[in-house]
Amino acid sequence: MDGTVAFGAVDTPLGRMLVAVTGSGVMSVDFHDSPAARARVAERSGLTPVDDPGRAGAATEGLAAYFAGRSREFGLPVDWRLTSRVQRRVLQTLYETVPYGKVLTYGELGDRSGIGVPARAIGQVMGANPIPVIVPCHRVVAGNGLGGYSGGSGVEIKRWLLTLEGALPATFDWDPERGP
């Protein structure tokens, strides 16, 4: 690892999203690109920001293709440095086993990841996911409904993403080019 992070941004129906990429992979995705968001990521990671648009290119292109409905997989390397050991295990299980358009409950993800924690703890891991959309925490739902979502402006973003993927039926006024 070279101790640096490169940023990229992509316009989506949900707004201008920020991606942070290290030499190891995608480290962070934020629903709002801003100087403050970039500074938070750099500070939290302890890495030095560099101007390297090429490093972030695959991630921004992947997000653009996903939001345009042209891609169902990101296939990007992930840098898990902003996660704890338990978070990494749960999020890696999610990333590797829950495909586009599918959902599972918090409890099912807990069982699948083999960490033996209650569904509430899995919800906390989802809420702290530093790489939303690419590591698809929106695909984890409550046993009795959607559950919460801390990304973007909240549960309506989760509903929008699940509708984009076909996991929820679209309402008559749903428009994939316009966010919630």
VONU-139099 format. One line per 5 residues: number of its first residue (from 1); for each residue x, y, z of C-alpha. Coordinates in steps of 0.5 Angstrom, whole numbers. Example, Ala and Ser with C-alpha at 12.3 -4.5 7.8 and 13.67 -1.06 7.14 Angstrom:
BEGIN
1	25:-9:16  27:-2:14
This chain:
BEGIN
1	0:0:0  3:7:-2  -1:11:4  -5:15:-1  -12:16:-3
6	-15:18:-10  -22:21:-10  -27:21:-16  -34:23:-17  -40:21:-21
11	-47:24:-22  -53:19:-21  -60:20:-20  -59:20:-12  -54:26:-13
16	-46:27:-14  -43:21:-11  -36:21:-8  -31:15:-9  -25:14:-5
21	-20:9:-8  -13:6:-5  -8:2:-9  -12:-4:-6  -19:-2:-8
26	-25:2:-6  -25:4:1  -31:9:1  -37:11:-2  -41:17:0
31	-48:19:-2  -45:27:-3  -39:29:-6  -36:35:-2  -29:38:1
36	-32:36:8  -33:29:6  -27:28:2  -23:31:8  -27:26:13
41	-25:20:9  -18:22:9  -17:24:16  -21:17:18  -16:13:14
46	-10:17:15  -8:17:8  -6:23:4  -10:25:-2  -7:25:-9
51	-10:27:-15  -10:21:-19  -17:20:-23  -15:14:-27  -15:10:-20
56	-22:12:-19  -24:11:-26  -26:4:-25  -31:5:-19  -34:11:-22
61	-35:8:-29  -38:2:-25  -43:6:-21  -45:10:-27  -46:3:-31
66	-50:1:-25  -55:7:-24  -56:7:-32  -58:0:-31  -52:-3:-35
71	-49:-7:-30  -51:-12:-25  -44:-13:-22  -38:-8:-20  -33:-14:-19
76	-28:-9:-16  -23:-10:-11  -25:-7:-4  -20:-4:1  -23:-6:8
81	-19:-2:12  -25:2:15  -28:-4:18  -27:-8:24  -26:-15:24
86	-33:-17:25  -36:-11:20  -31:-14:15  -33:-21:16  -41:-19:15
91	-40:-14:10  -35:-19:6  -40:-24:6  -46:-19:4  -41:-17:-2
96	-40:-24:-4  -46:-28:-3  -52:-23:-5  -53:-21:-12  -56:-16:-15
101	-64:-16:-15  -64:-21:-8  -65:-19:-1  -64:-23:5  -66:-21:13
106	-61:-18:18  -62:-25:22  -60:-29:15  -54:-25:14  -52:-26:21
111	-53:-33:20  -49:-33:14  -43:-30:16  -43:-34:22  -41:-29:27
116	-47:-31:32  -49:-24:33  -57:-22:34  -60:-18:28  -60:-12:31
121	-52:-12:31  -52:-14:24  -56:-7:23  -51:-3:26  -46:-6:22
126	-50:-4:16  -51:3:18  -43:3:19  -42:1:12  -37:5:9
131	-38:3:2  -45:3:1  -48:1:-6  -42:-3:-8  -42:-7:-2
136	-50:-7:-2  -53:-6:5  -59:-4:2  -60:-11:0  -61:-13:7
141	-68:-12:10  -72:-13:16  -76:-19:17  -82:-15:17  -81:-10:12
146	-75:-6:9  -72:-4:16  -68:2:16  -62:6:12  -57:11:14
151	-55:12:7  -57:18:3  -63:21:5  -65:15:9  -70:9:7
156	-73:12:1  -66:11:-2  -66:4:0  -73:3:-3  -71:7:-10
161	-64:2:-10  -69:-4:-9  -73:-2:-14  -68:-1:-19  -65:-8:-18
166	-72:-11:-19  -73:-13:-12  -79:-9:-11  -84:-7:-16  -84:0:-19
171	-90:4:-18  -93:8:-24  -89:14:-23  -82:11:-21  -77:14:-26
176	-70:11:-26  -67:17:-28  -70:21:-23  -68:20:-15  -73:19:-10
